[in-house]
């Protein structure tokens, strides 16, 4: 990069580029900043094309990535939100053939979303767009409580009950479904990622507000006799009557054996991948521009570097020089194309002294070039001695502090960290490295005192891996916690509530393995949420024992379909993390829906209304 006519120029051998850096005065992730800056950059780009049609504009900035992610999130928010709402409206109409249930469900969803949004505004400084995208999937879960109430409103054995009497009968199940689902969402809050915590809080609050709406408003707004049974109820009765029950019979044992074989086969093929780069999906044009600009500027990567520490600045510079001795062979082998270190410009005092002595012993010696020059210009030996003394006296050691005060140091000031942790520190940045060569670069710094290899991408990936394992244990322990909540009400039948979700989770993991997917944190987080969603279905069926009662099966079907509308659309997200989450929920919800009626119990319910 060379200055010319007040501008910075850089070339690639074929073209010349003008470098035009700009500094943002506002955070790059601010929507207001993106709305102000992106149109300006685009208008500047168009102006350049109009002035010189063959011009090439290469741009790279954090705000470009942030704006692209924000635009994608906005599109997905609209698709998922409106798609979920439309699906739920259609389900309500097909089921009840009335606008009133639609209005009631929309009321619970609306209050749930507005309540969650309001509280989150108070708890957090700002709300991330991905929170709203994820919250849009909340629509599918927030209507479960209203659906369960409305389905029981049209049930033959409860249609004559007063609404408050009906609520008292349903309240134990409603409380359990809320608690188990909130447990699932709160599992997300145990992660170290602020965005996931915000999503968890938003979702849990939305469910609580929707639940409160059902409990306090639905009995008032849906009196007995105002809703009528629809034809779909008869279909549910027929399907439930024909649905197989899990029994210790040859057919049941064969089904269990095949299921176990499938799970073992799928889990054996399930890999693990925690690389954070797989969770990123920026537009290709931004990546291409970033790569090209990095090559033009020969810029080092900001994600991997060496951190050099020492008690004094001199020790830091000496340790940099020892590190560079190991990096130079890697440049010859084309493992890297180069490095940036302050010691390139400010050698250690030891190195400066050695070079000073070398100059003294060669250039300034009695038989060296200085003496030859004196002979050519007719000077005597005294001139040689005086000149040598003057040159040596003027060659004072250069320190990092002196160099950093000069304008020439501006491009390299970021390499010197100065005083830190009772000593000094610096960075040795690398150029031209590839992911495959990272182990070689890590090994290059091994054994050098005060030299630490820093791989930000690798560190984040390691964190994801640790939390994947941690959340796996949380999911397992949550099953025991949920079982403890279920046992006081269902006693010996508590396992029938929980088993379908556990089996569906295993089937989901097996299917991911068969499909060639690698397990990551967001798959495990989805299994945590699936626990809350799936247990709801088990509760609905266990509250209505008997094969001929279609109301609970209708409620399960409506809840499952609405969840599929939400998380099915989430699985189409271009954000890899949300896509993995949505895909897991999509498969798991279908599996629970299919498995849960197999665990229903024909015995009469011996529970009170409380």
C-alpha positions as CSV (number, residue, x, y, z in Angstrom):
1,X,0.0,0.0,0.0
2,X,1.5,3.3,-1.2
3,X,0.5,6.9,-0.7
4,X,0.1,9.0,-3.8
5,X,-1.6,12.4,-4.3
6,X,-3.1,12.3,-0.9
7,X,-4.6,8.8,-1.3
8,X,-3.6,5.2,-0.5
9,X,-3.1,2.9,-3.5
10,X,-2.7,-0.9,-3.6
11,X,-2.4,-3.2,-6.6
12,X,-2.7,-6.9,-7.5
13,X,-0.5,-6.8,-10.6
14,X,-3.5,-6.2,-12.9
15,X,-5.5,-3.4,-11.3
16,X,-4.9,-0.4,-9.0
17,X,-7.2,0.1,-6.1
18,X,-7.8,3.2,-4.0
19,X,-8.1,2.4,-0.3
20,X,-10.8,4.4,1.4
21,X,-11.0,3.5,5.1
22,X,-13.9,4.8,7.2
23,X,-14.6,4.7,10.9
24,X,-18.1,4.2,12.4
25,X,-19.1,6.5,15.2
26,X,-21.9,4.2,16.3
27,X,-22.1,0.4,17.1
28,X,-22.1,-1.7,14.0
29,X,-24.9,-3.9,15.3
30,X,-27.3,-1.0,15.9
31,X,-30.3,-1.1,13.5
32,X,-30.3,2.7,13.4
33,X,-26.6,2.7,12.3
34,X,-27.3,0.1,9.7
35,X,-30.3,2.0,8.3
36,X,-28.2,5.1,8.1
37,X,-24.8,3.7,6.8
38,X,-25.8,1.0,4.4
39,X,-27.8,3.3,2.0
40,X,-24.9,5.7,2.0
41,X,-22.4,3.0,1.0
42,X,-24.8,1.7,-1.7
43,X,-25.3,5.1,-3.1
44,X,-21.5,5.6,-3.2
45,X,-21.1,2.3,-4.9
46,X,-23.7,3.3,-7.6
47,X,-22.0,6.6,-8.1
48,X,-18.7,4.9,-8.7
49,X,-20.4,2.6,-11.3
50,X,-22.0,5.6,-13.1
51,X,-18.7,7.5,-13.2
52,X,-16.6,4.5,-14.4
53,X,-18.8,1.5,-15.5
54,X,-15.8,-0.9,-15.4
55,X,-14.8,0.1,-11.9
56,X,-14.6,-2.7,-9.2
57,X,-15.7,-1.9,-5.7
58,X,-14.5,-4.2,-2.9
59,X,-16.0,-3.5,0.5
60,X,-15.5,-5.2,3.9
61,X,-16.8,-4.2,7.3
62,X,-18.5,-5.6,10.3
63,X,-21.6,-3.5,9.7
64,X,-22.1,-5.1,6.3
65,X,-22.3,-8.6,7.9
66,X,-24.5,-7.2,10.7
67,X,-26.9,-5.6,8.1
68,X,-27.1,-8.8,6.1
69,X,-27.9,-10.8,9.2
70,X,-30.5,-8.3,10.3
71,X,-32.2,-8.3,6.9
72,X,-32.3,-12.1,6.9
73,X,-33.7,-12.2,10.4
74,X,-36.4,-9.7,9.4
75,X,-37.4,-11.8,6.5
76,X,-37.5,-14.9,8.6
77,X,-39.4,-13.1,11.3
78,X,-42.2,-12.2,8.9
79,X,-42.3,-15.7,7.3
80,X,-42.3,-17.7,10.6
81,X,-44.6,-15.3,12.4
82,X,-47.2,-15.0,9.7
83,X,-46.9,-18.6,8.6
84,X,-47.5,-19.8,12.2
85,X,-50.5,-17.5,12.7
86,X,-52.0,-18.5,9.4
87,X,-51.5,-22.2,10.2
88,X,-53.1,-21.8,13.6
89,X,-56.1,-19.9,12.2
90,X,-56.7,-22.6,9.6
91,X,-56.5,-25.3,12.3
92,X,-58.9,-23.5,14.6
93,X,-61.4,-23.0,11.7
94,X,-61.2,-26.6,10.6
95,X,-61.7,-27.8,14.1
96,X,-64.4,-25.5,15.5
97,X,-65.9,-23.8,12.4
98,X,-66.3,-20.7,14.4
99,X,-64.5,-17.3,14.7
100,X,-64.7,-17.2,18.4
101,X,-62.0,-19.9,19.1
102,X,-59.8,-18.2,16.6
103,X,-60.2,-14.9,18.5
104,X,-59.6,-16.5,21.8
105,X,-56.4,-18.2,20.7
106,X,-55.2,-15.0,19.0
107,X,-55.9,-13.2,22.3
108,X,-53.7,-15.6,24.3
109,X,-50.9,-15.5,21.7
110,X,-51.0,-11.7,21.4
111,X,-50.9,-11.1,25.2
112,X,-48.1,-13.7,25.4
113,X,-46.0,-12.0,22.8
114,X,-46.7,-8.5,24.1
115,X,-46.1,-9.4,27.7
116,X,-42.8,-11.1,26.8
117,X,-41.7,-8.2,24.7
118,X,-42.5,-5.7,27.5
119,X,-40.7,-7.5,30.3
120,X,-37.6,-8.2,28.0
121,X,-37.4,-4.4,27.3
122,X,-37.1,-3.9,31.0
123,X,-34.6,-6.7,31.6
124,X,-32.3,-6.2,28.6
125,X,-30.8,-3.1,27.0
126,X,-31.9,-4.2,23.6
127,X,-33.7,-7.1,22.0
128,X,-31.9,-9.1,19.3
129,X,-33.7,-9.7,16.1
130,X,-32.9,-13.4,16.4
131,X,-34.9,-13.3,19.7
132,X,-37.9,-12.1,17.8
133,X,-37.3,-14.8,15.1
134,X,-37.1,-17.5,17.7
135,X,-40.0,-15.8,19.6
136,X,-42.1,-16.1,16.4
137,X,-41.9,-19.9,16.9
138,X,-43.4,-19.3,20.4
139,X,-46.7,-18.8,18.6
140,X,-47.0,-22.6,18.1
141,X,-46.5,-23.3,21.8
142,X,-48.4,-20.4,23.3
143,X,-51.8,-21.6,22.0
144,X,-51.5,-25.1,23.5
145,X,-53.2,-24.1,26.7
146,X,-56.0,-22.4,24.9
147,X,-56.5,-25.3,22.6
148,X,-56.6,-27.7,25.5
149,X,-59.3,-25.6,27.2
150,X,-61.4,-25.2,24.0
151,X,-61.2,-28.9,23.2
152,X,-62.5,-29.8,26.6
153,X,-65.2,-27.1,26.2
154,X,-66.8,-29.2,23.4
155,X,-66.2,-32.6,25.1
156,X,-69.5,-34.5,25.8
157,X,-68.7,-35.0,29.5
158,X,-67.7,-31.4,30.2
159,X,-69.8,-29.4,27.8
160,X,-72.5,-28.9,30.5
161,X,-70.0,-27.7,33.1
162,X,-69.7,-24.1,34.1
163,X,-66.5,-22.6,32.7
164,X,-65.0,-22.1,36.1
165,X,-65.8,-25.7,37.0
166,X,-64.2,-26.8,33.8
167,X,-61.1,-24.7,34.7
168,X,-60.8,-26.3,38.1
169,X,-60.9,-29.8,36.5
170,X,-58.3,-28.8,33.9
171,X,-56.1,-26.7,36.2
172,X,-53.7,-29.5,37.4
173,X,-52.9,-30.5,33.9
174,X,-52.5,-26.9,32.8
175,X,-50.1,-26.2,35.7
176,X,-48.0,-29.2,34.9
177,X,-47.8,-28.4,31.2
178,X,-46.7,-24.9,31.9
179,X,-44.0,-25.9,34.5
180,X,-42.6,-28.6,32.3
181,X,-42.5,-26.4,29.2
182,X,-40.9,-23.5,31.1
183,X,-38.3,-26.0,32.4
184,X,-37.4,-26.7,28.8
185,X,-37.0,-23.1,27.9
186,X,-35.1,-22.3,31.0
187,X,-32.6,-24.9,30.0
188,X,-31.6,-22.5,27.3
189,X,-30.9,-19.9,29.9
190,X,-28.1,-22.0,31.4
191,X,-25.9,-21.4,28.4
192,X,-23.2,-18.7,28.4
193,X,-24.6,-16.9,25.3
194,X,-26.6,-13.7,26.0
195,X,-28.6,-14.2,22.8
196,X,-29.8,-17.6,23.9
197,X,-30.6,-16.4,27.4
198,X,-32.7,-13.6,25.9
199,X,-34.5,-16.1,23.7
200,X,-35.2,-18.4,26.7
201,X,-36.5,-15.5,28.9
202,X,-38.7,-14.2,26.0
203,X,-40.2,-17.6,25.3
204,X,-40.8,-18.5,29.0
205,X,-42.4,-15.2,29.7
206,X,-44.6,-15.5,26.6
207,X,-45.8,-18.9,27.7
208,X,-46.6,-17.6,31.2
209,X,-48.6,-14.7,29.9
210,X,-50.5,-16.9,27.4
211,X,-51.2,-19.3,30.3
212,X,-52.5,-16.6,32.5
213,X,-54.8,-15.4,29.7
214,X,-56.3,-18.8,29.4
215,X,-56.8,-19.2,33.1
216,X,-58.3,-15.8,33.8
217,X,-60.0,-14.8,30.5
218,X,-61.1,-18.0,28.8
219,X,-63.7,-19.0,31.4
220,X,-65.3,-15.6,31.1
221,X,-65.2,-15.5,27.3
222,X,-66.2,-19.1,26.5
223,X,-69.4,-20.0,28.3
224,X,-70.8,-23.5,28.1
225,X,-72.9,-24.1,25.1
226,X,-71.2,-21.5,23.0
227,X,-68.9,-24.0,21.1
228,X,-70.1,-27.0,19.2
229,X,-68.3,-30.2,18.3
230,X,-67.0,-30.5,14.8
231,X,-66.6,-33.4,12.4
232,X,-62.8,-33.6,13.1
233,X,-63.7,-34.8,16.6
234,X,-65.2,-38.0,15.1
235,X,-62.1,-38.5,13.0
236,X,-60.0,-38.2,16.1
237,X,-62.1,-40.8,17.9
238,X,-61.8,-43.2,15.0
239,X,-58.0,-42.8,14.7
240,X,-57.5,-43.1,18.4
241,X,-59.6,-46.3,18.5
242,X,-57.4,-47.8,15.8
243,X,-54.1,-46.6,17.2
244,X,-52.0,-49.5,18.5
245,X,-51.2,-49.8,22.2
246,X,-47.9,-50.9,23.6
247,X,-48.4,-54.3,25.0
248,X,-46.2,-57.3,25.8
249,X,-47.3,-59.2,22.7
250,X,-45.3,-60.5,19.8
251,X,-46.2,-57.6,17.6
252,X,-45.3,-55.1,20.3
253,X,-42.0,-56.9,21.1
254,X,-41.1,-56.9,17.3
255,X,-41.8,-53.1,17.2
256,X,-39.6,-52.5,20.2
257,X,-36.8,-54.6,18.8
258,X,-36.9,-52.8,15.5
259,X,-36.9,-49.4,17.3
260,X,-33.9,-50.4,19.4
261,X,-32.0,-51.6,16.3
262,X,-32.8,-48.3,14.4
263,X,-31.6,-46.2,17.4
264,X,-28.4,-48.2,17.8
265,X,-27.7,-47.9,14.0
266,X,-28.5,-44.2,13.9
267,X,-26.5,-43.3,17.0
268,X,-23.5,-45.2,15.7
269,X,-23.5,-43.0,12.7
270,X,-24.0,-39.7,14.6
271,X,-20.9,-37.6,14.6
272,X,-20.1,-34.6,16.7
273,X,-19.0,-31.2,15.3
274,X,-18.7,-28.0,17.4
275,X,-16.9,-25.8,14.9
276,X,-18.3,-22.3,15.3
277,X,-17.7,-21.6,11.6
278,X,-20.5,-24.1,10.7
279,X,-23.0,-21.8,12.5
280,X,-22.2,-18.9,10.2
281,X,-23.8,-18.4,6.9
282,X,-22.9,-14.9,5.6
283,X,-23.7,-13.9,2.0
284,X,-21.1,-15.2,-0.5
285,X,-20.4,-11.8,-2.0
286,X,-19.4,-10.4,1.4
287,X,-17.0,-13.4,2.0
288,X,-15.5,-12.9,-1.5
289,X,-14.9,-9.2,-0.9
290,X,-13.4,-9.9,2.5
291,X,-11.0,-12.5,1.1
292,X,-10.0,-10.2,-1.8
293,X,-9.4,-7.2,0.4
294,X,-7.4,-9.2,2.8
295,X,-5.1,-10.4,0.0
296,X,-4.8,-6.9,-1.5
297,X,-3.8,-5.4,1.9
298,X,-1.9,-8.5,2.9
299,X,-3.8,-8.2,6.2
300,X,-3.2,-10.7,9.0
301,X,-6.1,-12.8,10.4
302,X,-7.6,-11.4,13.5
303,X,-8.8,-14.8,14.8
304,X,-5.4,-16.5,15.3
305,X,-2.2,-14.9,16.7
306,X,0.5,-15.3,19.3
307,X,0.4,-13.5,22.6
308,X,3.9,-12.7,23.9
309,X,4.4,-11.7,27.5
310,X,7.4,-10.8,29.7
311,X,8.4,-8.9,32.8
312,X,10.0,-6.1,30.8
313,X,9.6,-4.8,27.2
314,X,13.1,-6.1,26.5
315,X,12.1,-9.6,27.4
316,X,9.0,-9.4,25.3
317,X,11.1,-8.4,22.2
318,X,13.6,-11.1,22.8
319,X,10.8,-13.7,23.0
320,X,9.3,-12.4,19.8
321,X,12.6,-12.9,18.1
322,X,12.8,-16.5,19.3
323,X,9.3,-17.1,18.0
324,X,10.2,-15.6,14.6
325,X,13.1,-18.0,14.3
326,X,10.6,-20.8,14.4
327,X,8.2,-19.0,12.0
328,X,10.7,-18.3,9.3
329,X,11.0,-21.9,8.2
330,X,7.2,-22.1,8.0
331,X,7.2,-19.2,5.5
332,X,9.7,-21.1,3.3
333,X,7.3,-24.1,3.5
334,X,4.4,-21.8,2.6
335,X,2.5,-22.7,5.7
336,X,2.1,-19.0,6.2
337,X,2.9,-16.0,3.9
338,X,4.3,-13.8,6.7
339,X,3.9,-12.3,10.1
340,X,3.7,-8.9,11.8
341,X,5.7,-8.2,14.9
342,X,6.9,-5.0,16.6
343,X,10.4,-6.5,16.8
344,X,10.5,-6.2,13.0
345,X,10.7,-2.5,13.6
346,X,12.2,-2.4,17.1
347,X,14.6,-5.2,17.7
348,X,15.5,-6.1,21.2
349,X,18.4,-4.2,22.8
350,X,20.4,-7.4,22.7
351,X,19.8,-7.7,18.9
352,X,20.5,-4.0,18.4
353,X,23.8,-4.4,20.4
354,X,24.8,-7.4,18.3
355,X,24.2,-5.5,15.1
356,X,26.0,-2.5,16.4
357,X,29.0,-4.6,17.2
358,X,28.8,-6.2,13.8
359,X,28.9,-2.8,12.1
360,X,31.8,-1.7,14.4
361,X,33.8,-4.8,13.6
362,X,33.2,-4.7,9.8
363,X,32.2,-1.3,8.4
364,X,34.0,0.8,11.0
365,X,37.1,-1.4,11.6
366,X,40.6,-0.1,10.9
367,X,40.7,-2.0,7.6
368,X,37.0,-1.7,6.8
369,X,35.0,0.4,4.3
370,X,35.3,3.6,6.5
371,X,39.1,3.5,6.3
372,X,39.0,2.9,2.6
373,X,36.7,5.9,2.2
374,X,39.1,8.0,4.2
375,X,42.0,7.1,1.9
376,X,39.9,8.0,-1.2
377,X,39.0,11.4,0.1
378,X,42.5,12.1,1.6
379,X,41.6,11.9,5.3
380,X,44.0,10.5,7.9
381,X,43.5,8.0,10.7
382,X,42.3,10.7,13.2
383,X,39.3,11.3,10.9
384,X,38.4,7.6,10.9
385,X,38.6,7.5,14.7
386,X,36.5,10.6,15.2
387,X,33.9,9.5,12.6
388,X,33.7,6.1,14.2
389,X,33.2,7.6,17.7
390,X,30.5,9.9,16.4
391,X,28.6,7.2,14.7
392,X,28.7,4.9,17.7
393,X,27.7,7.7,20.1
394,X,24.7,8.5,17.8
395,X,23.4,4.9,17.6
396,X,21.3,5.0,20.8
397,X,19.1,1.9,21.5
398,X,15.5,2.3,20.1
399,X,12.8,1.3,22.6
400,X,9.1,0.5,21.9
401,X,8.1,3.6,23.6
402,X,10.2,5.8,21.4
403,X,9.1,4.1,18.2
404,X,5.4,4.3,19.1
405,X,5.6,8.1,19.5
406,X,6.6,8.4,15.8
407,X,4.0,8.7,12.9
408,X,5.7,5.7,11.3
409,X,4.4,3.4,14.0
410,X,0.7,4.0,13.4
411,X,0.1,0.8,11.3
412,X,1.8,-1.3,14.0
413,X,0.6,0.2,17.2
414,X,-2.0,-2.5,17.6
415,X,0.7,-5.1,18.0
416,X,2.1,-3.6,21.2
417,X,-0.2,-4.2,24.2
418,X,2.0,-2.4,26.7
419,X,1.8,-3.0,30.4
420,X,-0.5,-5.9,31.4
421,X,-0.8,-8.1,34.4
422,X,2.3,-6.7,36.0
423,X,4.4,-7.1,32.9
424,X,4.3,-6.3,29.2
425,X,2.7,-7.9,26.2
426,X,2.6,-7.9,22.5
427,X,0.9,-9.7,19.6
428,X,2.6,-11.5,16.7
429,X,0.0,-11.5,13.9
430,X,0.1,-14.0,11.0
431,X,-0.7,-13.7,7.3
432,X,-1.8,-16.4,4.8
433,X,-2.6,-19.2,7.3
434,X,-5.2,-21.9,6.6
435,X,-7.4,-24.0,8.9
436,X,-5.4,-27.1,8.1
437,X,-2.1,-25.6,9.2
438,X,-3.3,-24.4,12.6
439,X,-1.8,-27.4,14.5
440,X,1.6,-26.6,13.0
441,X,1.4,-23.0,14.1
442,X,0.3,-24.0,17.6
443,X,3.2,-26.4,17.8
444,X,5.6,-23.6,16.7
445,X,5.0,-21.7,19.9
446,X,5.2,-24.7,22.2
447,X,8.0,-24.6,24.7
448,X,8.8,-20.9,24.4
449,X,8.5,-19.0,27.7
450,X,5.8,-16.3,27.6
451,X,4.5,-17.3,24.2
452,X,0.8,-18.3,24.0
453,X,-1.0,-19.5,20.9
454,X,-4.4,-17.8,20.6
455,X,-7.1,-19.3,18.4
456,X,-10.4,-17.4,19.0
457,X,-12.3,-19.6,16.7
458,X,-11.0,-22.7,18.3
459,X,-11.7,-21.4,21.8
460,X,-15.3,-20.6,20.9
461,X,-15.7,-24.0,19.3
462,X,-14.3,-25.6,22.5
463,X,-16.8,-23.6,24.6
464,X,-19.6,-24.9,22.3
465,X,-18.3,-28.5,22.8
466,X,-18.2,-28.1,26.6
467,X,-21.7,-26.7,26.8
468,X,-23.0,-29.4,24.4
469,X,-21.8,-32.0,26.9
470,X,-23.0,-29.9,29.9
471,X,-26.5,-29.4,28.4
472,X,-26.6,-33.1,27.6
473,X,-26.4,-33.8,31.3
474,X,-28.9,-31.0,32.0
475,X,-31.4,-32.7,29.7
476,X,-30.9,-36.0,31.4
477,X,-31.3,-34.6,34.9
478,X,-34.3,-32.6,33.7
479,X,-36.0,-35.9,32.9
480,X,-35.6,-37.0,36.5
481,X,-36.9,-33.5,37.7
482,X,-39.9,-33.7,35.5
483,X,-40.6,-37.3,36.6
484,X,-40.6,-36.0,40.2
485,X,-43.2,-33.3,39.3
486,X,-45.4,-35.9,37.5
487,X,-45.3,-38.6,40.1
488,X,-47.5,-37.1,42.8
489,X,-50.4,-36.9,40.3
490,X,-49.9,-39.9,38.1
491,X,-48.1,-42.3,40.4
492,X,-47.5,-45.5,38.5
493,X,-48.5,-43.9,35.2
494,X,-45.9,-41.1,35.4
495,X,-43.6,-43.1,33.1
496,X,-46.3,-43.2,30.5
497,X,-46.2,-39.4,30.4
498,X,-42.4,-39.2,30.1
499,X,-41.5,-42.3,28.0
500,X,-42.8,-41.0,24.6
501,X,-40.7,-37.9,24.8
502,X,-37.6,-39.9,25.8
503,X,-38.1,-42.4,22.9
504,X,-38.8,-39.5,20.5
505,X,-35.6,-37.8,21.5
506,X,-33.6,-41.0,20.8
507,X,-35.4,-41.5,17.5
508,X,-34.5,-37.9,16.6
509,X,-30.8,-38.4,17.3
510,X,-30.8,-41.6,15.4
511,X,-32.5,-40.0,12.4
512,X,-30.0,-37.2,12.4
513,X,-27.2,-39.8,12.4
514,X,-28.8,-41.7,9.5
515,X,-29.1,-38.4,7.6
516,X,-25.4,-37.7,8.1
517,X,-25.9,-34.8,10.5
518,X,-23.3,-34.0,13.2
519,X,-24.5,-33.4,16.7
520,X,-23.9,-29.8,18.0
521,X,-25.1,-27.7,20.9
522,X,-28.3,-26.5,19.2
523,X,-29.5,-30.0,18.6
524,X,-29.1,-30.7,22.3
525,X,-30.9,-27.4,23.3
526,X,-33.8,-28.4,21.1
527,X,-34.0,-31.8,22.9
528,X,-34.3,-29.7,26.1
529,X,-37.3,-27.9,24.7
530,X,-38.7,-31.1,23.2
531,X,-38.9,-32.4,26.7
532,X,-41.3,-29.7,27.7
533,X,-43.4,-29.9,24.6
534,X,-43.6,-33.7,24.5
535,X,-44.6,-34.1,28.1
536,X,-47.5,-31.8,27.4
537,X,-48.9,-34.4,25.0
538,X,-48.4,-37.2,27.5
539,X,-50.2,-35.1,30.2
540,X,-53.2,-34.4,27.9
541,X,-53.7,-38.1,27.2
542,X,-53.2,-39.3,30.7
543,X,-55.7,-36.8,32.0
544,X,-58.3,-38.5,29.7
545,X,-58.0,-42.2,30.1
546,X,-60.0,-44.5,27.9
547,X,-59.7,-45.2,24.2
548,X,-63.0,-43.7,23.2
549,X,-62.3,-40.1,24.5
550,X,-61.1,-38.2,21.5
551,X,-60.8,-34.7,23.1
552,X,-57.3,-35.2,24.5
553,X,-56.1,-36.7,21.2
554,X,-57.6,-33.7,19.4
555,X,-55.8,-31.3,21.7
556,X,-52.5,-33.3,21.1
557,X,-53.0,-33.1,17.4
558,X,-53.8,-29.4,17.3
559,X,-50.8,-28.7,19.6
560,X,-48.5,-30.8,17.6
561,X,-49.6,-29.3,14.2
562,X,-49.2,-25.8,15.5
563,X,-45.7,-26.6,16.9
564,X,-44.8,-28.1,13.5
565,X,-46.0,-24.9,11.8
566,X,-43.7,-22.9,14.0
567,X,-40.6,-25.1,14.2
568,X,-41.1,-26.5,10.8
569,X,-40.7,-23.0,9.4
570,X,-37.8,-22.4,11.8
571,X,-36.0,-25.4,10.2
572,X,-36.0,-23.5,6.9
573,X,-34.0,-20.6,8.4
574,X,-30.8,-19.7,6.7
575,X,-29.2,-19.2,10.2
576,X,-27.5,-22.5,10.8
577,X,-28.1,-22.5,14.5
578,X,-31.8,-21.9,14.2
579,X,-32.1,-24.4,11.4
580,X,-30.5,-27.1,13.5
581,X,-32.8,-26.2,16.4
582,X,-35.9,-26.1,14.2
583,X,-35.0,-29.4,12.4
584,X,-34.6,-31.2,15.7
585,X,-37.9,-29.9,17.0
586,X,-39.6,-30.8,13.7
587,X,-38.5,-34.4,13.8
588,X,-38.9,-34.7,17.6
589,X,-42.5,-33.3,17.6
590,X,-43.6,-35.7,14.8
591,X,-42.0,-38.6,16.7
592,X,-43.7,-37.7,20.0
593,X,-47.1,-37.2,18.2
594,X,-46.8,-40.7,16.8
595,X,-45.5,-42.4,19.9
596,X,-47.6,-40.8,22.7
597,X,-50.9,-42.6,22.0
598,X,-49.2,-46.0,22.2
599,X,-48.6,-45.3,25.9
600,X,-52.2,-44.4,26.8
601,X,-53.8,-46.3,29.6
602,X,-57.4,-47.8,29.4
603,X,-58.0,-47.8,33.1
604,X,-60.4,-45.4,34.7
605,X,-58.9,-42.2,36.1
606,X,-59.0,-42.3,39.9
607,X,-58.1,-38.6,40.4
608,X,-60.0,-35.8,41.8
609,X,-60.7,-32.6,40.0
610,X,-58.0,-30.9,42.0
